[in-house]
């Protein structure tokens, strides 16, 4: 919210929590910042998200990644498929987004 307080325009990404994203958008507006939301499922790739993003916001200057997908549990009991999902959403997708948008 600090960026909103400073007047930066923001794009808020969500996967399934649309209501929370809308609420955050309204909170940013209340602080005087323009905010938009975009849905994207980074687990299944970034192409649709990036296409919509580039159409709506063609002049991106900065990108702050704040992905929050995590798992609580013993690492040795965590399945390889879950590890792949975590790395896809928290590491590979953000890097691909940065390479595509910046």
Backbone bond lengths (Angstrom), bond angles and torsions (degrees), N, CA, C in turn:
res aa  C-N    CA-C-N  psi(-1)  N-CA   C-N-CA  omega(-1)  CA-C   N-CA-C  phi
1 X - - - 1.447 - - 1.524 112.01 -
2 X 1.309 116.11 -17.25 1.462 118.75 179.10 1.527 111.28 -61.18
3 X 1.327 117.17 -39.80 1.462 119.85 178.52 1.523 111.30 -64.87
4 X 1.316 116.83 -36.83 1.462 120.35 176.30 1.519 110.50 -65.14
5 X 1.330 116.68 -41.62 1.465 120.67 178.32 1.523 111.52 -61.01
6 X 1.332 115.81 -30.97 1.458 120.58 -179.91 1.531 112.30 -87.16
7 X 1.335 116.61 0.79 1.455 121.00 174.18 1.517 116.50 88.15
8 X 1.330 118.06 9.73 1.455 120.14 178.84 1.526 110.29 -71.79
9 X 1.335 118.41 137.94 1.468 119.96 172.16 1.526 108.94 -71.65
10 X 1.318 117.24 141.38 1.463 121.66 -174.33 1.522 111.91 -128.15
11 X 1.313 115.30 147.51 1.461 122.38 170.52 1.516 106.29 -117.20
12 X 1.311 116.10 124.40 1.463 122.82 -176.74 1.525 108.19 -106.25
13 X 1.317 116.09 123.40 1.460 121.32 178.67 1.525 109.81 -97.09
14 X 1.329 115.35 144.06 1.463 120.05 171.81 1.518 108.58 -143.38
15 X 1.301 115.29 156.12 1.471 120.71 174.75 1.520 110.03 -104.25
16 X 1.334 116.34 -55.15 1.464 120.10 -178.02 1.528 112.59 -125.94
17 X 1.306 117.77 -14.20 1.474 121.25 -172.83 1.529 111.96 -96.84
18 X 1.324 115.87 63.05 1.461 120.91 -177.41 1.531 111.92 -61.73
19 X 1.318 117.57 -41.59 1.468 120.18 -178.80 1.529 111.01 -61.18
20 X 1.326 116.74 -42.28 1.464 120.58 178.81 1.533 110.85 -65.76
21 X 1.329 116.67 -38.82 1.467 120.27 178.13 1.529 110.73 -65.46
22 X 1.327 116.94 -41.80 1.471 120.65 177.39 1.527 110.76 -63.05
23 X 1.317 116.40 -40.82 1.460 120.87 178.40 1.523 111.34 -62.67
24 X 1.330 116.08 -43.37 1.462 120.29 178.30 1.526 110.71 -65.01
25 X 1.316 116.60 -38.84 1.473 121.07 176.94 1.530 110.28 -58.82
26 X 1.326 116.59 -44.88 1.470 120.69 179.01 1.527 111.59 -65.97
27 X 1.322 116.07 -37.76 1.461 119.61 178.42 1.523 110.47 -64.36
28 X 1.330 116.40 -41.26 1.471 120.43 177.20 1.529 110.75 -63.37
29 X 1.326 116.49 -41.71 1.464 120.70 178.47 1.518 110.40 -61.74
30 X 1.326 116.85 -38.39 1.454 121.37 177.59 1.520 112.85 -63.95
31 X 1.334 115.32 -22.36 1.465 120.46 177.98 1.531 111.62 -93.05
32 X 1.340 115.30 1.32 1.461 120.19 177.47 1.514 115.16 92.14
33 X 1.319 118.01 10.84 1.468 120.79 -178.82 1.519 110.70 -105.11
34 X 1.312 115.61 144.77 1.458 121.22 172.99 1.525 107.61 -79.45
35 X 1.312 117.24 130.59 1.458 121.65 178.99 1.523 109.31 -138.62
36 X 1.307 115.91 141.36 1.459 123.18 176.84 1.524 108.25 -127.96
37 X 1.321 116.24 158.51 1.467 119.86 177.52 1.523 110.32 -121.01
38 X 1.331 114.83 148.46 1.462 122.05 175.63 1.523 108.04 -138.76
39 X 1.319 115.32 135.66 1.460 120.34 175.17 1.522 108.82 -89.35
40 X 1.319 115.78 143.13 1.453 120.72 175.72 1.515 110.24 -159.97
41 X 1.311 115.45 137.48 1.462 121.28 177.03 1.516 108.10 -105.21
42 X 1.316 117.32 94.59 1.456 121.52 -174.64 1.517 112.81 -70.96
43 X 1.305 117.39 -15.84 1.456 120.73 178.56 1.525 110.35 -65.90
44 X 1.323 116.13 -32.11 1.464 120.85 -176.86 1.523 112.55 -105.27
45 X 1.321 117.37 23.70 1.459 121.20 177.87 1.518 111.39 106.25
46 X 1.318 114.42 169.92 1.467 119.89 -174.57 1.520 113.58 -115.71
47 X 1.319 118.09 -2.99 1.466 120.43 -170.22 1.525 113.28 -60.05
48 X 1.323 118.32 -45.70 1.466 119.99 -179.99 1.525 111.14 -65.21
49 X 1.323 116.70 -42.70 1.458 120.78 178.39 1.528 110.39 -60.54
50 X 1.325 116.88 -49.01 1.467 120.41 -177.48 1.520 111.83 -65.48
51 X 1.318 117.55 -37.43 1.469 120.50 178.22 1.528 110.56 -61.40
52 X 1.332 116.44 -48.63 1.463 119.71 178.87 1.530 110.88 -64.64
53 X 1.319 116.10 -42.58 1.465 120.54 -179.98 1.524 110.83 -59.14
54 X 1.332 117.12 -49.71 1.458 120.99 -177.87 1.526 111.88 -64.67
55 X 1.316 117.25 -31.93 1.463 120.51 177.37 1.520 110.24 -68.31
56 X 1.309 116.67 -43.49 1.470 120.99 -176.28 1.523 113.49 -83.23
57 X 1.339 117.19 -30.61 1.466 121.50 -174.35 1.532 109.97 -135.74
58 X 1.319 118.06 74.14 1.468 120.33 -173.17 1.527 115.28 -73.51
59 X 1.317 118.81 -11.44 1.464 120.27 -174.94 1.525 112.25 -118.28
60 X 1.295 117.14 55.89 1.462 121.50 179.14 1.520 110.52 -70.98
61 X 1.318 115.89 131.15 1.465 121.03 178.84 1.524 112.01 -108.99
62 X 1.321 117.50 -30.21 1.464 121.97 -177.84 1.518 109.37 -138.31
63 X 1.310 115.17 152.59 1.456 120.44 178.89 1.522 108.28 -141.38
64 X 1.319 115.75 124.23 1.460 120.98 176.43 1.524 107.20 -114.69
65 X 1.305 115.58 120.15 1.452 121.07 -179.93 1.523 109.60 -92.87
66 X 1.315 115.56 130.04 1.458 120.03 179.09 1.531 109.62 -139.10
67 X 1.322 116.11 50.42 1.461 120.38 178.66 1.518 108.76 -67.74
68 X 1.315 117.23 141.62 1.452 119.40 -176.04 1.511 114.73 -130.66
69 X 1.323 118.44 35.64 1.452 120.74 178.01 1.528 108.81 -85.00
70 X 1.315 117.05 126.00 1.461 119.51 -177.47 1.522 110.43 -147.73
71 X 1.306 114.78 167.83 1.465 121.78 178.93 1.522 107.95 -135.20
72 X 1.305 116.66 134.73 1.456 121.55 175.95 1.524 107.67 -107.82
73 X 1.298 115.46 117.50 1.455 119.94 179.43 1.516 110.22 166.56
74 X 1.306 116.86 166.91 1.460 120.62 -179.95 1.544 110.54 -63.34
75 X 1.326 117.62 129.31 1.466 120.36 -178.87 1.531 113.63 -56.08
76 X 1.312 117.04 -38.10 1.463 119.15 -177.82 1.524 112.70 -72.50
77 X 1.326 116.68 -18.34 1.464 120.75 177.39 1.522 112.20 -95.09
78 X 1.332 117.12 -2.03 1.461 121.69 -178.80 1.522 109.02 -85.60
79 X 1.329 116.08 129.75 1.466 120.21 -176.85 1.529 111.14 -68.13
80 X 1.302 115.16 154.90 1.470 121.01 177.43 1.532 109.88 -61.79
81 X 1.326 117.69 -37.87 1.467 119.99 178.87 1.526 111.66 -61.63
82 X 1.335 116.83 -40.38 1.458 119.57 177.78 1.524 110.77 -67.16
83 X 1.337 117.67 -40.22 1.465 120.58 176.33 1.530 110.03 -58.91
84 X 1.323 116.90 -42.75 1.471 120.83 179.15 1.524 111.04 -61.40
85 X 1.329 116.45 -43.20 1.469 120.02 177.98 1.523 111.11 -61.26
86 X 1.326 116.74 -45.08 1.459 120.82 -179.32 1.527 111.53 -62.12
87 X 1.320 116.90 -44.02 1.465 119.72 179.15 1.524 111.38 -68.48
88 X 1.316 116.97 -37.49 1.466 119.78 179.00 1.524 110.85 -61.97
89 X 1.331 117.39 -49.24 1.461 119.81 -175.19 1.516 113.20 -78.92
90 X 1.320 118.92 -30.90 1.463 121.33 -174.65 1.524 114.65 -98.86
91 X 1.327 117.95 -17.27 1.461 119.90 -177.03 1.531 112.33 -125.23
92 X 1.324 117.23 -63.04 1.461 119.73 -173.77 1.528 113.41 -66.19
93 X 1.318 117.80 -43.53 1.470 119.49 179.98 1.524 112.53 -63.82
94 X 1.340 119.70 -47.70 1.474 118.05 178.08 1.530 113.46 -59.63
95 X 1.326 117.77 -38.44 1.469 119.42 178.61 1.525 109.92 -65.92
96 X 1.320 117.16 -43.05 1.466 120.70 178.85 1.526 111.06 -63.20
97 X 1.316 117.01 -39.52 1.472 120.74 178.09 1.523 110.67 -63.69
98 X 1.320 116.94 -44.51 1.469 119.75 178.23 1.515 111.10 -61.10
99 X 1.339 117.39 -43.62 1.457 120.49 -179.59 1.529 111.22 -65.37
100 X 1.324 117.27 -32.19 1.463 121.05 -177.98 1.532 112.13 -80.62
101 X 1.322 117.30 -41.28 1.468 120.21 -170.07 1.519 114.87 -93.92
102 X 1.320 118.29 -24.81 1.461 119.53 -175.22 1.524 110.20 -103.95
